[in-house]
Amino acid sequence: MTDAEIPRFTGDALPYAGGDPYADHRTADFPFTHLVDLADRRLGAGVIAANDEFFAERENLLKPEPAVFDPEHFGHKGKIMDGWETRRRRGVSAAEPHPTPDDHDWALVRLGAPGVIRGIVLDTAHFRGNYPQAVSVEGASLPGSPSPEDLLAPDVKWTVLVPRTPVGGHAANGFAVDAEQRFTHLRINQHPDGGIARLRVYGEVAPDPAWLAALGTFDLAALENGGQVEDASDRFYSPATNTIQPGRSRKMDDGWETRRRRDRGNDWIRYRLAAQSEIRAVEIDTAYLKGNSAGWASLSVRDGEDGDWSEILPRTRLQPDTNHRFVLDGPVRATHVRIDIFPDGGISRLRLYGSLTEPGADALAARHRELGG
């Protein structure tokens, strides 16, 4: 689905009339939302600056949960919204009371992991008549940890990812992005003012090869290191991508849980590692999965897109709410890993510790240069 084919929402939503505030929320199935959210705070993302946040703080943009709405929640500045909301812009005089066409508000976002962006969602949930008329998004790539002043310097190159586009109130506004570059920061613009509830930035992590080389041994499947979920048999209760998020799971839905099987099959996840690697140790964690953890698990690997699968961890009993550690007999070379759980249930995290092979490191470095890193 191209950006031109993605549904567009414009205009006000109806005023809130009571009941479920999401009942009339306008949304669609966007083709990129299976990818990792590069603006996930669990990866280290943050909203580091905004020119205005009079009604609601910029940090709300990256909250992981859907925006909430309390019709009775007011403060000394007015209605308190669960999003980023700026004051109403005004013109320069009574004769010119309206903002100019160039007037806009902005927020600077540090991505949690640098990467290639495939799609962006700017959700105006609950902003029914106080959303921006239009939005635009730009991306930049800077090394290290630049300050807001560094990002706003005149010599910083910003690439337009979403041109100025009208959006709708109380709607998930999605945009496909076609820019084969590595970005570290975004500038979110709302024209001329208003409120946005949530920002999601979907794409593929593009790690720094120099950093991984300095680490030597690291988690080859971790999202922040460039690992990704390619496919999974079931995502009924929670996404398979949770299994390679940073840190240990904090609650049951922070892992991967499948529906109950009523056949004789089993569930599985297939991962792509950061690059060709040698795996030496494995962790399979079932934290917070107590009555619904997987009963058994096995691991298989493949080297290359069309290689044969070979088992490196035979079907092994798992305990509920437990971190299981396995040291392999020797380094195992792989580009892909598959975990099979039997018969169903879930795991919270999978960690695959090892290091890049020389060809893997070379391929990662070449990709980094290709993306402008």
Order of alpha helices (4+ residues) and beta strands (2+ residues): beta-beta-beta-beta-beta-beta-beta-alpha-beta-beta-beta-beta-beta-alpha-beta-beta-beta-beta-beta-beta-beta-beta-beta-alpha
